[in-house]
Structures are given as C-alpha cells and as structure tokens.
Amino acid sequence: MDKPFYINRFRYHFSITKSIFWTCIFLGLIVLFFFHSTNSPHSSDPGRRRFLGGADWENRVVKSGQPRSRAGGMRVLVTGAAGFVGTHVSAALRRRGDGVVGLDNFNSYYDPSLKQARRSLLERADVFIVEGDINDSALLKQLFQLVQFTHVMHLAAQAGVRYAMKNPKSYIHSNIAGWVNLLEVCKSANPQPAVVWASSSSVYGLNTKVPFSEKHRTDQPSSLYAATKKAGEEIAHTYNHIYGLSITGLRFFTVYGPWGRPDMAYFFFTKAILKRKPISIFEGPNHFSVARDFTYIDDVVKGCLGALDTAKKSTGSGGIKKGNAQLRVFNLGNTSPVPVSKLVSILEKLLKVKAKKVVLPMPENGDVLFTHANISLAQRELGYKPNTDLQNGLKKFVRWYLDYYTPSGKKSEV
C-alpha cells in the first residue's frame, strides 16, 4: 500500500533538512580545523614558525643566546629563568660572557610580580626570557632552531613539599611530563646539548644516615614532590643510556638568599615577624629540633656553573646514540645543619623584632625532620666550596628584603 503523499513529502523535506544540517556541521569542522592548524602554536609547519613570536622576538632570542666576550662561550637555555635560582644563574652566566636564553611560564604558585621583577633585572643584564611552558614542544623546537644551544640548565619545576597535597597534578605536569618533553627535544637536537638539572635533597626521603651521600638509597620518598624528583633522576638515566645525552643532576639543599621564594620558611618568617604575627615552629617526636642544611644562593650558583663547566659533550646525534655519555649527580649543600629555632633567633636580631613563636608538632605533610649534605663529591669534581654561613647569608637576605619591600618600591640588584 502506497504511503500518503504528505508523509512522503515530509520525509523528503526532512531528508533535505538533515542533509543541510550535517553539511553545515561538516563545513564548520573544516573551517575550525583550518583555523586551528594555521594559528595553533603547536603547529609543526616550518613556514609558519614566526607565529610563535615574530621577527623581533626571534631577533631578541638570537641576540640573547649569543656569547658576548668569552672565547668559546656557552650558549645556555635556562628553564625557570624567572625563578629564584634561575635568575641568579642566568645573571652569573651572562656576566662572564656566555649566551643565555631564559624560559619561564610565570605561573602563580607565588606572587608573579616577584618573577616579573626578576625578569626586569635580567633584561638589564641583556638576558631575554621567553614566556612559555616546557611542555610546549613547538616552542622548544623553535628555540633550538634559533640558537644552537651547547648546554641546557633545567631549573623549571613545581616546587614545594606541602603544595603537593593541594595540587598534585601540577607536579606531574611540570616535574615529570615537562622534564620528558624537554629531554625529547634535547635528544633530537643536532648537536645534542649537555644537560644540567635541579634535583633535590628531598630524594633522600626517609633515609636516616647522615650526612646524606650520593651513594645512599633514595627509594623512600616522603612526599610527592620528592617522588617526582626521584622519578626525574631515573628518567635522566634512561635518556642518558638510550640517547647518549650528557646529564648532570644537582641535589639542592634548602637554598636561600636575596630574591628568594616567598614560600620558604626564612622568607615568610621575616614577613610575619615584621608584621608582629605569630610563626609556627615545628618539632619532631621527643622535642626533636627540625634542622636544615641552609645553602646560600651564591654558593649554589657556583656549583651550578661548575657543573656546566665540567659537563662533557653528549654523544648522540639527532636522537641516535654514538657512545656512552656522562651521567652524574651531586649534592649542593652547606654541610652544617641549623635548627629552625636558631634561624628564627638570627632573624630576630637582624630585624630587631621579637618573634611570636608557636611550637607545634611536625604535621604529616611530607616534610622531613632534617637534611645534611655530604659535599665531598662536588668538592672533588666541581671545585664546589660553600663559604657563606647562615648568619651572613640571612644578613644579606634581610638587607634585600627591607629594600625591596619599602613603601617607595625600590628594587635591589642581583
């Protein structure tokens, strides 16, 4: 039996309408794809590299990466260049004539204005910082196309032990995924750069042998931050073994000093004491004093430069290993743990203000009770010799802090 005419006509119009609908959707997807592919910073089309920054941006990168005076000077990519250690290392490299290109994503883990102030310092030192993420492969590849880096100083990371309890994914994103992404670009470069990177004293975790030696076990991390740094060391071993990348890891021990990180105890203690606010001093079981191997920034910078200067060339080419490559790890500490209570006493004298102390038991947040570095290996291999004690180091920090945070907004120099 034939269908009524109005039903056939309805189906005809419905079919036409549906065809038009899906045609529009299809065309829309094509337009969207075209727009994305021609504007996305992740596009790999070499003819459109300039989208990432433009001609002036490229010229600034090239100029910053060019050694100025030192014969055979390095060309160093410093990740995390607007960070505490990154700023000081970048400035030191540039002062001695090396080419330096910085990279930083200026995230808001702590006050971004401090990072911007550090960037201004480096701009005056003729160091250009590219704003970008180490997870952006296209950006990294473009930087390597513009500058033939001899070395990479990898300091970008999600820092802080306690913050991992609030935002664990940020640690995986930066400390593992970002590290792998950077190594992927480095191993494919021709020639491959030598890589020096920031590990952490946190990798010693629950180890109770003191002082901490590079020979001690590091398979018992006490925090997610420590676990990501330990994973970073294993990843470094893998890329060294498979691709011939020369890699040096540096285990920093509680670095402090001018232009430091506001999330560090010495920094927020200073702020709280000046504002007459109470500060929490933690202690372990049986009133065990929490102690840290505080290491002044200038000493750490010397260790970083020593690692760069003694790093041997990578042996791979374009991702293919040609021979065994150098793989090292060093402690960069001060060899003299100081109880946090003494840190506070020193700050009280320097600030001429009595702290309102609240003594509390150590919380279960992944922090360890003490750190103590054995630096004999770094002394022998890098010529590393820390010479700033906590009293003098804090004196320099307090002078900077009072200057930087004056009402006039005056900024200190690195």
ChimeraX attribute file (.defattr): number of C-alpha atoms within 10 A of each C-alpha:
attribute: neighborCount
match mode: 1-to-1
recipient: residues
	/A:1	3
	/A:2	5
	/A:3	7
	/A:4	8
	/A:5	9
	/A:6	9
	/A:7	10
	/A:8	12
	/A:9	11
	/A:10	11
	/A:11	12
	/A:12	12
	/A:13	12
	/A:14	12
	/A:15	12
	/A:16	11
	/A:17	12
	/A:18	12
	/A:19	12
	/A:20	12
	/A:21	11
	/A:22	11
	/A:23	12
	/A:24	12
	/A:25	12
	/A:26	12
	/A:27	11
	/A:28	12
	/A:29	12
	/A:30	12
	/A:31	12
	/A:32	11
	/A:33	12
	/A:34	12
	/A:35	11
	/A:36	13
	/A:37	14
	/A:38	13
	/A:39	13
	/A:40	13
	/A:41	18
	/A:42	15
	/A:43	17
	/A:44	15
	/A:45	10
	/A:46	8
	/A:47	7
	/A:48	13
	/A:49	20
	/A:50	14
	/A:51	13
	/A:52	17
	/A:53	15
	/A:54	11
	/A:55	12
	/A:56	10
	/A:57	13
	/A:58	18
	/A:59	13
	/A:60	16
	/A:61	23
	/A:62	19
	/A:63	18
	/A:64	25
	/A:65	27
	/A:66	21
	/A:67	20
	/A:68	17
	/A:69	13
	/A:70	13
	/A:71	9
	/A:72	9
	/A:73	17
	/A:74	24
	/A:75	24
	/A:76	30
	/A:77	28
	/A:78	25
	/A:79	28
	/A:80	28
	/A:81	34
	/A:82	31
	/A:83	26
	/A:84	22
	/A:85	24
	/A:86	23
	/A:87	26
	/A:88	23
	/A:89	25
	/A:90	30
	/A:91	23
	/A:92	19
	/A:93	21
	/A:94	28
	/A:95	15
	/A:96	13
	/A:97	19
	/A:98	24
	/A:99	29
	/A:100	35
	/A:101	29
	/A:102	26
	/A:103	26
	/A:104	23
	/A:105	18
	/A:106	21
	/A:107	12
	/A:108	9
	/A:109	13
	/A:110	12
	/A:111	13
	/A:112	14
	/A:113	11
	/A:114	19
	/A:115	24
	/A:116	14
	/A:117	15
	/A:118	23
	/A:119	23
	/A:120	16
	/A:121	20
	/A:122	23
	/A:123	14
	/A:124	10
	/A:125	16
	/A:126	19
	/A:127	26
	/A:128	24
	/A:129	26
	/A:130	21
	/A:131	14
	/A:132	17
	/A:133	19
	/A:134	25
	/A:135	17
	/A:136	14
	/A:137	19
	/A:138	19
	/A:139	22
	/A:140	21
	/A:141	19
	/A:142	17
	/A:143	20
	/A:144	17
	/A:145	14
	/A:146	15
	/A:147	22
	/A:148	20
	/A:149	25
	/A:150	19
	/A:151	26
	/A:152	25
	/A:153	27
	/A:154	23
	/A:155	25
	/A:156	25
	/A:157	25
	/A:158	22
	/A:159	18
	/A:160	17
	/A:161	17
	/A:162	17
	/A:163	17
	/A:164	20
	/A:165	13
	/A:166	8
	/A:167	10
	/A:168	14
	/A:169	12
	/A:170	17
	/A:171	23
	/A:172	19
	/A:173	15
	/A:174	20
	/A:175	25
	/A:176	22
	/A:177	16
	/A:178	20
	/A:179	21
	/A:180	18
	/A:181	16
	/A:182	20
	/A:183	22
	/A:184	17
	/A:185	17
	/A:186	29
	/A:187	27
	/A:188	17
	/A:189	19
	/A:190	15
	/A:191	18
	/A:192	26
	/A:193	31
	/A:194	26
	/A:195	27
	/A:196	25
	/A:197	25
	/A:198	22
	/A:199	27
	/A:200	23
	/A:201	26
	/A:202	29
	/A:203	24
	/A:204	25
	/A:205	23
	/A:206	18
	/A:207	18
	/A:208	12
	/A:209	11
	/A:210	12
	/A:211	15
	/A:212	20
	/A:213	17
	/A:214	20
	/A:215	7
	/A:216	13
	/A:217	14
	/A:218	17
	/A:219	15
	/A:220	15
	/A:221	20
	/A:222	20
	/A:223	22
	/A:224	21
	/A:225	28
	/A:226	28
	/A:227	23
	/A:228	23
	/A:229	23
	/A:230	25
	/A:231	17
	/A:232	21
	/A:233	22
	/A:234	12
	/A:235	16
	/A:236	23
	/A:237	18
	/A:238	13
	/A:239	22
	/A:240	24
	/A:241	17
	/A:242	17
	/A:243	26
	/A:244	27
	/A:245	33
	/A:246	28
	/A:247	29
	/A:248	27
	/A:249	22
	/A:250	24
	/A:251	21
	/A:252	23
	/A:253	25
	/A:254	20
	/A:255	22
	/A:256	24
	/A:257	24
	/A:258	24
	/A:259	24
	/A:260	20
	/A:261	22
	/A:262	17
	/A:263	16
	/A:264	13
	/A:265	18
	/A:266	21
	/A:267	20
	/A:268	14
	/A:269	23
	/A:270	24
	/A:271	17
	/A:272	14
	/A:273	21
	/A:274	16
	/A:275	11
	/A:276	13
	/A:277	12
	/A:278	13
	/A:279	19
	/A:280	14
	/A:281	18
	/A:282	19
	/A:283	20
	/A:284	15
	/A:285	9
	/A:286	7
	/A:287	12
	/A:288	14
	/A:289	19
	/A:290	20
	/A:291	21
	/A:292	24
	/A:293	23
	/A:294	29
	/A:295	27
	/A:296	26
	/A:297	24
	/A:298	21
	/A:299	18
	/A:300	25
	/A:301	22
	/A:302	19
	/A:303	26
	/A:304	25
	/A:305	19
	/A:306	17
	/A:307	27
	/A:308	23
	/A:309	12
	/A:310	12
	/A:311	21
	/A:312	19
	/A:313	19
	/A:314	28
	/A:315	23
	/A:316	26
	/A:317	19
	/A:318	14
	/A:319	21
	/A:320	14
	/A:321	19
	/A:322	13
	/A:323	13
	/A:324	16
	/A:325	22
	/A:326	17
	/A:327	21
	/A:328	17
	/A:329	20
	/A:330	27
	/A:331	27
	/A:332	32
	/A:333	32
	/A:334	27
	/A:335	21
	/A:336	18
	/A:337	20
	/A:338	18
	/A:339	18
	/A:340	20
	/A:341	17
	/A:342	14
	/A:343	19
	/A:344	21
	/A:345	14
	/A:346	17
	/A:347	23
	/A:348	17
	/A:349	12
	/A:350	15
	/A:351	17
	/A:352	11
	/A:353	15
	/A:354	14
	/A:355	22
	/A:356	13
	/A:357	14
	/A:358	10
	/A:359	13
	/A:360	12
	/A:361	14
	/A:362	20
	/A:363	10
	/A:364	10
	/A:365	14
	/A:366	20
	/A:367	19
	/A:368	21
	/A:369	19
	/A:370	19
	/A:371	26
	/A:372	23
	/A:373	26
	/A:374	19
	/A:375	21
	/A:376	18
	/A:377	16
	/A:378	21
	/A:379	17
	/A:380	10
	/A:381	12
	/A:382	20
	/A:383	15
	/A:384	24
	/A:385	18
	/A:386	20
	/A:387	13
	/A:388	16
	/A:389	13
	/A:390	22
	/A:391	13
	/A:392	13
	/A:393	19
	/A:394	22
	/A:395	18
	/A:396	14
	/A:397	22
	/A:398	20
	/A:399	14
	/A:400	19
	/A:401	20
	/A:402	16
	/A:403	15
	/A:404	18
	/A:405	13
	/A:406	10
	/A:407	8
	/A:408	8
	/A:409	9
	/A:410	10
	/A:411	15
	/A:412	17
	/A:413	10
	/A:414	14
